[in-house]
Amino acid sequence: MTHPKPDRRKFLMSGGAVIGAAVATGASGLLVPARAQGVAPTPTMRGGANNYRPGAPIVERIGNGGFWMVGTVRRAGDGAPLAGQRIQVWAHTTEGHERDPQSHGATLTDANGEFRLEMPQIVPAFGQPHGHLAYDSADFKTVFLRPIMPNAGDTSLRADFVLEPV
């Protein structure tokens, strides 16, 4: 019995296309922009801007603390850490709703592009424990994030930004 040579066209039209789709979309199943070099900018997340307050003050801590919002800020393209960048944080917490002024605060990134801001424990709102973060200064495009906590009992949440110059 003879076996025909594999045909690339038939391979791609059958299950081989699934392999190609997995490479194009990445492990998450989301479309990933193809870049020959560099780090892609972070897209704004749906719902991230909900209850945003422009100009929230830079604070040492929001409320009585006990929960940490942490992350990094890097530049798109080369991935260099960005020092002195303003990140606003707000959430529905044990001390207030995300629409309340006392539930908002901002911090600046350090020399390594890292930020940490202590705030009250995040609690579920609309069934999901989540935080809100924004980069909203003039040097880069505005980005709003709305990361969801894996577990409502977690005491920290990480959100990383890759910013694109304006």
N, C-alpha and C positions, 0 to 999 in steps of 0.2 A: 504494500500500500504506500502510495506517495503522499507526502504532506506538502501543500502549497506553501510557497514562501510567504512570510507575513507581509501584509499590505498596510503601509502607513495610513492610507486614507481610511481603510476599513477599521483599523485600530482606533483612530481618533473618533470615528463615528460611533464606535461601540463604547465599551467601558474605559478605554484610554482617555476619552474626553474628561471623565471624572477626575483622573489624575491631574490633567492640565488645569482643570478648574480649581482643584485644591491648591495647586501651586500659585495660581493667580489670586486667590482669595486669602491665602494664609490659613493658619490653624484655626482662627476664630470664625471663618466662613464669611467675613466681611471683605469687601473689595479693598485691596491695598494698592496705593498708587505705585507704579513702577518707577524706580529712581535708580539711575546708574550709579549715583554717588550721593551721599548726604543723608540727613535725617529729615523725614517729612514732618510738617507742622501738625500740631494737634488741632483737630476740628472741634468746633463748638458743639456741645451736646444738647440735644432737644430737652427743653425744660430747665436748662442750666441758668437762664437769666430770670427765672421766676423770683419775684420779690427782691430783685437787685436794687440796691441803693447807691447811686453814684456818690463818690466821695466819702465813703465810710471811713471813720478815723483810724489811724494806725494806733494799735493798742498793744499792751504787754500781754493781756489775756482778756478773753470774753467771759464775763460772769465769774462764777466761782471755780471754773476749770474742772479738771478730772478726765478730760478727753483730749486727744491730740490730733490735729489736722496737720499732716506733713506732706512734703513733696519736693520736687526739684523744678527748676526753670532753666531750659536750655534754648539756644538759638537754632532755628531750622537751618539745614544745610550742613554746617560743620559740627553741630551738637555741643558747642562751647557753653559752659555754665554761665548764667547771667546774674551778676551781683546787683543788688540794689533795686530789684524789680518788685513792684507793689502787687500783692495778691490779697484780694478781699475774700473773706470766709463768712458764711452764714448758714444756719440750719434750724430745724425744729428741735429744740432741746428740752431737757428737764426744767429749764428756767425761762423758756419763752418760745414763741412761734417764729418761723423764719421771716415773717413780715414785720416783726417788732424791731425797732431801732437797736435795742440792747442786745439783740441776737446777731448783730453785724460787727465786724471788725476787720482790720487789714494789718498785714505785716510785710516786711521787706526780706528779700533773699539775702543770704550771706555771701561771702567771697566764692563759695563753691556752688552757688545757685540754689542752695537748699533753704527751705522755710519750714517753720514749726510754729503753730499757734495753739495754745491751750484754750479750751472752751468747755462748756457744760456737756454732759453726755447727750449724744444725739439719740432721739427716739423716733419711732416710725411715724411718718406722715403719709397719708394716703396708702397705708399698708406697707411702705418701704422705709427702712432707716437709710437716710441719704444726706449728703452734704451738698453745699453749693460753693463754688469757688469761681473767681473771675480775675483775669489779668485785664486791666482796663486803662493802662497808661498810654502815652502817645507814641512811643518808639516802635511798637509792634502792633499787629492786628489784635483786636479784642477777642478773647476766648472765654467762654463760659463752660464750666464743667459741672456735672451732677452725678458724682460717683455714688453707687449704692453699696452699702455695707453688706458683706456676706452674712453677718450674724448681728442681730440687734444688741447683743451683749459686748461686742467689740469695743475697745477703749481707744482705738485710733483708726484713722482712715488716710490712705495715701492717694495723692493726685499729682501727676506729673504733667508739666506743660512744655511743649516745644513751640516756640513763638516764631512767627514769620514777620520780618520787617514790613512796615507800611510803605 
